[in-house]
C-alpha cells in the first residue's frame, strides 16, 4: 500500500510539473504580448495555443475597436485575410478523403473548353501556386466566378506550369469554381457546410461586401467584427481591405480565436480525416527547379528550421497560424493591426517548444 501511494504521488508530481511548465509559458506569453502591444501600439489581439486537441491557452487582449473601446473576447471576429487559404486547403483535404477529387486530376476534367496551354495544370498546381495562371485585374470584380474563369482562360500563362511557384489569387479562384462543379452550390455555402459548421466554427463568416453603384459598400452583419487599424502620422486610422467575392477562397474570411482553436482541435482529433492521411500532404513538398517548394502539396507554407512545422499568415500579420506535427502544438495569433508582420506565432511557439530558438523580435511595416 505504501509502495502504491509512492507511485501515485510520483505520477501526480510529474503531471503537476508538466502543468506548471505550461502555466509558466502562458504567463510569459501574456507578459510578452502585453509588452509588444504597448511598444508597437497594437490595438487588439487574440491568441490560442492548442496541443493534441486540448486548449492550453485562449486569450484576448486590447480592443476590437477604438471607437467604442469594445474589448477583444474569444468570440471577436478578426479579418484572417490569407489564412482563409488554410480553410480552403481543409476543404480540399476533405474532398480528397471523400474521393471526390485527386491532386493529380487535370483541371480540364472539371472545366469545359480549357485552352491547350492548360493541359498540364492539375489540382495540385492550383493549391500550391504553381499553375502559371495570371491574376484577374479587370474593372468588373463582381462578375460571377464562372465569368472570371472564362476571362483568365483567354490570358497566356505567366510561366510554364510546375516550373515555379508564384503567390496569387487566380489559382484558388479556379479551384473554388471546381468545388462548385463538384458540390453544385456556391463556394461560400460549400465552405460553411463542409468546414465551418462541422468544425464548430460558429462565430465567423464572409461579410459579402459589395460596392453598390460605386457609391457605398454593402456588407452582411457579422457579430463582434473588429475594425482594422494602422498608424498614419502618429494617428490611428481605420481601414478595410476590399475582397471581391471571387477572391474569397484565398482571403476575406472573418474568424474568432474560438473558431480557429476549434479548427485546430478538429484537425488534431481527426474529425474529418485522419492525420495519417492529411499530414502526407500538409507537410510534404515537391521539388521545383531542383529545390524544395515553398508551398506544400496542399498550399501550406513549410517552416525551414530544425523542427518541422507549417502554416500560413494573412494581412500580412492580421492572422498567423503554425502547426507543429511532432510536438502536437498549434499556435494561432489574430490581430487588428494592419501593419503587423507575421512573426508572432513563431515567437510564441518558442515559449512552449524549447528546441526552438527564440525569435522574439516583432516588427511592423509602414502602410501608405
DOPANU-200063 format. One record per residue (C-alpha): residue number from 0; z, x, y. Coordinates in steps of 0.5 Angstrom, whole numbers, plus 500, padded with zeros to 3 digits. Each point is the difference from the previous one (the first is absolute). Example, Ala and Ser with C-alpha at 12.3 -4.5 7.8 and 13.67 -1.06 7.14 Angstrom:
BEGIN
+------+-----+-----+-----+
| resi |   z |   x |   y |
+------+-----+-----+-----+
|    0 | 516 | 525 | 491 |
|    1 | 498 | 502 | 507 |
+------+-----+-----+-----+
END
This chain:
BEGIN
+------+-----+-----+-----+
| resi |   z |   x |   y |
+------+-----+-----+-----+
|    0 | 500 | 500 | 500 |
|    1 | 502 | 506 | 505 |
|    2 | 493 | 503 | 498 |
|    3 | 496 | 494 | 501 |
|    4 | 504 | 499 | 507 |
|    5 | 498 | 507 | 502 |
|    6 | 493 | 499 | 498 |
|    7 | 499 | 493 | 504 |
|    8 | 504 | 504 | 506 |
|    9 | 495 | 505 | 500 |
|   10 | 494 | 496 | 500 |
|   11 | 503 | 496 | 506 |
|   12 | 501 | 506 | 503 |
|   13 | 492 | 502 | 499 |
|   14 | 498 | 493 | 502 |
|   15 | 504 | 501 | 507 |
|   16 | 498 | 507 | 501 |
|   17 | 492 | 497 | 500 |
|   18 | 502 | 494 | 504 |
|   19 | 504 | 505 | 505 |
|   20 | 494 | 504 | 501 |
|   21 | 495 | 494 | 502 |
|   22 | 505 | 497 | 504 |
|   23 | 501 | 507 | 504 |
|   24 | 492 | 500 | 500 |
|   25 | 500 | 493 | 503 |
|   26 | 505 | 502 | 506 |
|   27 | 496 | 507 | 501 |
|   28 | 494 | 496 | 501 |
|   29 | 503 | 495 | 505 |
|   30 | 502 | 506 | 504 |
|   31 | 493 | 503 | 500 |
|   32 | 496 | 493 | 501 |
|   33 | 505 | 498 | 506 |
|   34 | 499 | 507 | 503 |
|   35 | 493 | 500 | 499 |
|   36 | 499 | 493 | 503 |
|   37 | 504 | 502 | 506 |
|   38 | 497 | 507 | 501 |
|   39 | 493 | 497 | 500 |
|   40 | 501 | 493 | 503 |
|   41 | 498 | 496 | 493 |
|   42 | 501 | 493 | 502 |
|   43 | 502 | 498 | 493 |
|   44 | 499 | 502 | 492 |
|   45 | 502 | 497 | 493 |
|   46 | 501 | 505 | 494 |
|   47 | 500 | 499 | 493 |
|   48 | 502 | 504 | 494 |
|   49 | 498 | 497 | 493 |
|   50 | 502 | 504 | 494 |
|   51 | 498 | 498 | 493 |
|   52 | 499 | 492 | 502 |
|   53 | 507 | 500 | 504 |
|   54 | 501 | 500 | 507 |
|   55 | 504 | 507 | 503 |
|   56 | 499 | 498 | 507 |
|   57 | 497 | 495 | 504 |
|   58 | 502 | 500 | 508 |
|   59 | 497 | 498 | 506 |
|   60 | 501 | 504 | 507 |
|   61 | 499 | 498 | 507 |
|   62 | 496 | 495 | 503 |
|   63 | 494 | 496 | 497 |
|   64 | 498 | 498 | 508 |
|   65 | 502 | 503 | 506 |
|   66 | 499 | 493 | 504 |
|   67 | 506 | 496 | 496 |
|   68 | 503 | 506 | 497 |
|   69 | 500 | 497 | 493 |
|   70 | 503 | 505 | 495 |
|   71 | 496 | 502 | 494 |
|   72 | 502 | 497 | 494 |
|   73 | 498 | 500 | 492 |
|   74 | 495 | 494 | 502 |
|   75 | 497 | 503 | 506 |
|   76 | 492 | 501 | 499 |
|   77 | 497 | 506 | 502 |
|   78 | 493 | 502 | 501 |
|   79 | 499 | 504 | 494 |
|   80 | 492 | 502 | 502 |
|   81 | 497 | 504 | 495 |
|   82 | 506 | 500 | 495 |
|   83 | 496 | 493 | 499 |
|   84 | 496 | 504 | 495 |
|   85 | 506 | 501 | 495 |
|   86 | 500 | 492 | 499 |
|   87 | 492 | 500 | 499 |
|   88 | 501 | 506 | 495 |
|   89 | 505 | 496 | 497 |
|   90 | 496 | 494 | 499 |
|   91 | 494 | 505 | 497 |
|   92 | 505 | 502 | 495 |
|   93 | 502 | 493 | 498 |
|   94 | 493 | 498 | 500 |
|   95 | 498 | 506 | 496 |
|   96 | 506 | 499 | 495 |
|   97 | 498 | 493 | 499 |
|   98 | 493 | 503 | 498 |
|   99 | 496 | 496 | 506 |
|  100 | 498 | 507 | 503 |
|  101 | 499 | 507 | 498 |
|  102 | 500 | 506 | 504 |
|  103 | 493 | 502 | 497 |
|  104 | 497 | 494 | 502 |
|  105 | 494 | 500 | 504 |
|  106 | 500 | 496 | 507 |
|  107 | 494 | 497 | 498 |
|  108 | 503 | 496 | 495 |
|  109 | 503 | 496 | 505 |
|  110 | 496 | 500 | 506 |
|  111 | 493 | 498 | 500 |
|  112 | 494 | 504 | 502 |
|  113 | 503 | 506 | 501 |
|  114 | 496 | 506 | 503 |
|  115 | 498 | 505 | 496 |
|  116 | 504 | 505 | 503 |
|  117 | 506 | 496 | 498 |
|  118 | 498 | 501 | 492 |
|  119 | 505 | 506 | 499 |
|  120 | 506 | 496 | 504 |
|  121 | 506 | 498 | 495 |
|  122 | 506 | 496 | 502 |
|  123 | 504 | 507 | 500 |
|  124 | 495 | 502 | 505 |
|  125 | 503 | 494 | 505 |
|  126 | 507 | 501 | 498 |
|  127 | 500 | 508 | 501 |
|  128 | 496 | 500 | 506 |
|  129 | 494 | 504 | 497 |
|  130 | 494 | 495 | 500 |
|  131 | 497 | 502 | 507 |
|  132 | 499 | 493 | 502 |
|  133 | 501 | 500 | 508 |
|  134 | 505 | 496 | 504 |
|  135 | 497 | 494 | 504 |
|  136 | 500 | 500 | 507 |
|  137 | 496 | 494 | 503 |
|  138 | 503 | 496 | 505 |
|  139 | 501 | 494 | 496 |
|  140 | 506 | 502 | 496 |
|  141 | 502 | 493 | 498 |
|  142 | 494 | 499 | 495 |
|  143 | 501 | 498 | 493 |
|  144 | 501 | 506 | 496 |
|  145 | 494 | 498 | 496 |
|  146 | 496 | 501 | 506 |
|  147 | 503 | 506 | 502 |
|  148 | 499 | 503 | 493 |
|  149 | 493 | 498 | 501 |
|  150 | 500 | 504 | 506 |
|  151 | 502 | 506 | 497 |
|  152 | 495 | 500 | 494 |
|  153 | 495 | 501 | 506 |
|  154 | 503 | 506 | 502 |
|  155 | 499 | 507 | 497 |
|  156 | 506 | 503 | 496 |
|  157 | 503 | 506 | 504 |
|  158 | 501 | 504 | 494 |
|  159 | 498 | 500 | 493 |
|  160 | 504 | 496 | 496 |
|  161 | 506 | 504 | 497 |
|  162 | 499 | 507 | 504 |
|  163 | 506 | 499 | 504 |
|  164 | 505 | 495 | 503 |
|  165 | 500 | 497 | 507 |
|  166 | 505 | 495 | 502 |
|  167 | 498 | 494 | 503 |
|  168 | 500 | 492 | 499 |
|  169 | 493 | 498 | 497 |
|  170 | 502 | 503 | 493 |
|  171 | 506 | 495 | 500 |
|  172 | 496 | 494 | 503 |
|  173 | 494 | 501 | 495 |
|  174 | 506 | 500 | 495 |
|  175 | 503 | 494 | 503 |
|  176 | 493 | 496 | 499 |
|  177 | 500 | 502 | 493 |
|  178 | 507 | 497 | 499 |
|  179 | 498 | 494 | 503 |
|  180 | 494 | 499 | 495 |
|  181 | 505 | 501 | 494 |
|  182 | 505 | 495 | 502 |
|  183 | 496 | 495 | 504 |
|  184 | 504 | 500 | 506 |
|  185 | 501 | 504 | 507 |
|  186 | 504 | 507 | 500 |
|  187 | 506 | 497 | 504 |
|  188 | 501 | 495 | 495 |
|  189 | 499 | 505 | 494 |
|  190 | 505 | 505 | 502 |
|  191 | 505 | 494 | 501 |
|  192 | 499 | 497 | 494 |
|  193 | 499 | 507 | 495 |
|  194 | 505 | 504 | 504 |
|  195 | 505 | 498 | 506 |
|  196 | 502 | 494 | 496 |
|  197 | 501 | 502 | 493 |
|  198 | 504 | 507 | 503 |
|  199 | 504 | 496 | 504 |
|  200 | 497 | 502 | 507 |
|  201 | 503 | 494 | 503 |
|  202 | 500 | 502 | 508 |
|  203 | 493 | 503 | 502 |
|  204 | 493 | 498 | 500 |
|  205 | 494 | 501 | 504 |
|  206 | 500 | 497 | 507 |
|  207 | 493 | 498 | 500 |
|  208 | 499 | 502 | 507 |
|  209 | 493 | 497 | 503 |
|  210 | 497 | 501 | 507 |
|  211 | 498 | 494 | 503 |
|  212 | 494 | 500 | 505 |
|  213 | 502 | 507 | 502 |
|  214 | 506 | 497 | 504 |
|  215 | 506 | 500 | 496 |
|  216 | 503 | 502 | 493 |
|  217 | 502 | 494 | 495 |
|  218 | 505 | 502 | 494 |
|  219 | 504 | 497 | 495 |
|  220 | 507 | 500 | 501 |
|  221 | 504 | 505 | 496 |
|  222 | 508 | 499 | 500 |
|  223 | 503 | 506 | 503 |
|  224 | 494 | 504 | 501 |
|  225 | 501 | 507 | 504 |
|  226 | 497 | 502 | 507 |
|  227 | 497 | 507 | 499 |
|  228 | 501 | 505 | 506 |
|  229 | 498 | 506 | 503 |
|  230 | 502 | 504 | 506 |
|  231 | 496 | 501 | 506 |
|  232 | 502 | 504 | 506 |
|  233 | 507 | 499 | 498 |
|  234 | 500 | 493 | 499 |
|  235 | 500 | 496 | 493 |
|  236 | 493 | 496 | 499 |
|  237 | 499 | 494 | 495 |
|  238 | 493 | 500 | 497 |
|  239 | 497 | 497 | 494 |
|  240 | 494 | 504 | 496 |
|  241 | 495 | 495 | 498 |
|  242 | 498 | 499 | 493 |
|  243 | 494 | 495 | 499 |
|  244 | 501 | 497 | 493 |
|  245 | 494 | 504 | 496 |
|  246 | 505 | 506 | 501 |
|  247 | 506 | 496 | 497 |
|  248 | 499 | 504 | 493 |
|  249 | 501 | 506 | 504 |
|  250 | 505 | 498 | 505 |
|  251 | 504 | 495 | 504 |
|  252 | 505 | 497 | 496 |
|  253 | 507 | 499 | 502 |
|  254 | 506 | 501 | 496 |
|  255 | 507 | 501 | 500 |
|  256 | 504 | 505 | 497 |
|  257 | 503 | 495 | 495 |
|  258 | 492 | 498 | 498 |
|  259 | 499 | 508 | 499 |
|  260 | 506 | 501 | 496 |
|  261 | 498 | 494 | 495 |
|  262 | 493 | 503 | 499 |
|  263 | 503 | 507 | 498 |
|  264 | 505 | 496 | 496 |
|  265 | 495 | 496 | 496 |
|  266 | 496 | 507 | 499 |
|  267 | 506 | 503 | 497 |
|  268 | 502 | 494 | 496 |
|  269 | 492 | 499 | 497 |
|  270 | 500 | 493 | 503 |
|  271 | 492 | 500 | 500 |
|  272 | 498 | 506 | 496 |
|  273 | 504 | 506 | 496 |
|  274 | 501 | 507 | 503 |
|  275 | 496 | 503 | 494 |
|  276 | 494 | 496 | 503 |
|  277 | 501 | 501 | 507 |
|  278 | 502 | 507 | 501 |
|  279 | 494 | 502 | 497 |
|  280 | 496 | 498 | 506 |
|  281 | 505 | 500 | 506 |
|  282 | 502 | 508 | 499 |
|  283 | 493 | 502 | 497 |
|  284 | 494 | 503 | 504 |
|  285 | 493 | 502 | 498 |
|  286 | 497 | 507 | 502 |
|  287 | 496 | 499 | 506 |
|  288 | 495 | 506 | 502 |
|  289 | 505 | 504 | 496 |
|  290 | 506 | 498 | 503 |
|  291 | 506 | 495 | 498 |
|  292 | 498 | 494 | 504 |
|  293 | 505 | 498 | 506 |
|  294 | 500 | 493 | 497 |
|  295 | 502 | 498 | 493 |
|  296 | 496 | 495 | 496 |
|  297 | 502 | 494 | 503 |
|  298 | 501 | 503 | 507 |
|  299 | 507 | 502 | 501 |
|  300 | 501 | 507 | 504 |
|  301 | 503 | 505 | 495 |
|  302 | 505 | 505 | 502 |
|  303 | 498 | 507 | 499 |
|  304 | 507 | 503 | 499 |
|  305 | 504 | 503 | 494 |
|  306 | 502 | 493 | 499 |
|  307 | 495 | 494 | 498 |
|  308 | 500 | 494 | 505 |
|  309 | 495 | 495 | 503 |
|  310 | 500 | 495 | 505 |
|  311 | 497 | 498 | 507 |
|  312 | 501 | 499 | 507 |
|  313 | 497 | 496 | 506 |
|  314 | 500 | 500 | 507 |
|  315 | 501 | 506 | 499 |
|  316 | 507 | 499 | 500 |
|  317 | 502 | 493 | 500 |
|  318 | 500 | 500 | 493 |
|  319 | 502 | 506 | 495 |
|  320 | 501 | 499 | 492 |
|  321 | 500 | 505 | 495 |
|  322 | 502 | 499 | 493 |
|  323 | 502 | 506 | 495 |
|  324 | 499 | 498 | 493 |
|  325 | 504 | 505 | 496 |
|  326 | 506 | 499 | 505 |
|  327 | 499 | 493 | 500 |
|  328 | 501 | 499 | 507 |
|  329 | 496 | 496 | 506 |
|  330 | 501 | 502 | 507 |
|  331 | 498 | 494 | 505 |
|  332 | 500 | 501 | 507 |
|  333 | 498 | 495 | 505 |
|  334 | 500 | 501 | 508 |
|  335 | 497 | 496 | 506 |
|  336 | 499 | 507 | 504 |
|  337 | 492 | 500 | 501 |
|  338 | 501 | 508 | 501 |
|  339 | 504 | 502 | 494 |
|  340 | 496 | 505 | 495 |
|  341 | 501 | 499 | 492 |
|  342 | 506 | 505 | 499 |
|  343 | 506 | 495 | 499 |
|  344 | 499 | 498 | 493 |
|  345 | 499 | 508 | 497 |
|  346 | 506 | 502 | 505 |
|  347 | 505 | 494 | 497 |
|  348 | 498 | 502 | 493 |
|  349 | 503 | 507 | 500 |
|  350 | 507 | 497 | 501 |
|  351 | 499 | 497 | 493 |
|  352 | 496 | 505 | 497 |
|  353 | 503 | 507 | 500 |
|  354 | 494 | 503 | 497 |
|  355 | 496 | 498 | 506 |
|  356 | 500 | 505 | 506 |
|  357 | 503 | 497 | 507 |
|  358 | 495 | 498 | 504 |
|  359 | 504 | 496 | 506 |
|  360 | 495 | 501 | 506 |
|  361 | 498 | 493 | 502 |
|  362 | 494 | 500 | 505 |
|  363 | 496 | 496 | 505 |
|  364 | 494 | 500 | 503 |
|  365 | 497 | 497 | 507 |
|  366 | 497 | 494 | 499 |
|  367 | 495 | 498 | 506 |
+------+-----+-----+-----+
END
